[in-house]
Amino acid sequence: MALTLREHDHFGAESLSAATVGNALIDRVYAKLTPVYDIIFGPILQPGRLKAIARMDLRPGDRVLEVGAGTGINAPLYPRDCQVTAVDLSAAMLEKARERIARDRLWNVRLLETDAAQLTFADDSFDRVYAPYMISVVPDPVKVALEMKRVCRTGGRIVILN
């Protein structure tokens, strides 16, 4: 079904792109999932998270970008001597992540609300880039992957868990 301005003019013309409409839908879905996300997806997906973190081969001082941080469920898994920037589109999920980070005193993790397809970081900003269980739910996975590649330094490592 194609959207037309006439049928959906309450969105505004700039909102008719697939990415914008898709991002708005994703944000609504994850806002509803936030209260139960860790209960539903925590234990069942934890083995994959642990293997992915191990595959990153993190070293002291590594700069890590986590794309799709959600509720911050991965935050306690990172070594404290790594600098972690975790991004997500969902404000509700990030609020839960902020609570986790404060509760667990994970001062090496900072959270930002941003679109993974339009990262605001300079090229080569991170040693490791990690995308846990998110590449299949973004409107443009190729654009997200290209952004991840752009911000990962040459010789760095990108880990996509799906």
N, C-alpha and C positions, 0 to 999 in steps of 0.2 A: 504494500500500500504506500503510495507516494504522498508526502506531505505537500500541501500547497499553502501559499501565504493566505489565500482567501479562506481556506478551511481552518487554519490554525494561526490566525493573525495575532492572537494573544501572546505568542512566543516572541514576536518581533522578527524581522527579516534576518538578522544576524544569527538567530538561534535555529535556523532551519537546516544547518549542516548536520550530517549524520553524526558527527562527533559531538556536537553540542547537545542534540536531542538524546544521543546515547549516553553522554555523561550525566545529564539530568536524570535519566532513568536509573542509571547505575547508582547515583547518589541516593535516590529515593529507596531503592531496594536495600542498599547497605544500611541506610538509616533505620530501616525496619529490622534488619538482621542483627544490628549492633548488640542489643541486650542478650541475645542467645548465641551469638557467633562462636564464642570460646567454648561453650557447652557442646554445640553441634560439631564444629570443625576442629576443636582443640585436640582431643585425644586421637581421633582417627587420622589426622594429617600430621601428627607430631613426628612419626618416624621419617617422613619425607623432609620435614624441616631440619631435623638433626643431620641427616645425610647431606642436605644442601649446604648447611653451614660448614660442615666438615670439608665438602668439595671446594669451598671458597679458599681453603688453605690460608686462613688469616694469620697475619704477622703483627707483632706489636707496632703500633703507630699507623696501621693501615687506615685509610679513609674509605668508608663503606657507604654506598647509597643503597637503601632498601626501597624499591619501588612497589607500592601497594602495601604499606605498613599495617593497614587495618587497625586492629585493636592493640597493636604493639606486642602481639603474642611471641614474636621472635626476639624482642629486645633483650630479655634475660639470657638468651643463648649466645650473645656476642661477648667476646673477651672484653674486659673493662679497659684494656689498653688500646682498643681500636676506637676511632672517632666515627660514629654512625649518624648519618642523616637519613631519616625515614620519612617518606612522602606518601600521601594518599589524597584522593579527591574527596573523600567522605569526611565532612566535619564531625559527624556523630562518631565515626570510628576513631578519629584522631582524639576526640575528647576522652574516650575510653583508654586510648594509648597513653595520653597525658597522665591519667590517674594511675596507670600501671607503672609508668616511669617514675612518678613521684613516690608511690608506695614502695617500690623496690630500689629507689635511690640510684637509678641508672643515669647518672649525670653525663655519661659518654654518648648518650642518644639525644639527638634533637629532632623535633617533628615539624614538618611543614605541610600545609595544605596546598597541593599543586596538581596540575594535570600531567600525567606521565608522558603524554604526547607533546608537551611543550615545557620541558624542564628548563628552569631558569639558571642553571649552572653553566659555568664556562667549560669549554672543551677540556678533556683530560683532567677533570677535577677529582676523580675517584680511582682508587686502586682496585676496588671490587664493586660490582653492581649486582644486586640480587633482586629478582622478581619472583616472590613466592605466590603461587596460585592466583595470578592475576592476568597473565597475558591472554587468556581465553575469554576474559570478560570485558576487555577494553574495545571501544568501537574500531580502532585502527591499530592492530597489533604490530604491523610492520613499522608504522611511524614510531610507536613506543620502543621497539627494538632498535631502531636507528638512533633514537635519542639516547638510549642506554649505551650504545656503542660510542656515540659522540662524547659523552661525559666520562667514559672509562679511559684511563690513560693507556697508551701503547704498552703492551706487555701485561696489562691488568687482566682481570678475569671477570666474565659475566656468567652468572648462574641463573637459569630460568627453571623454576620448579612448577610443574603443572600436573 
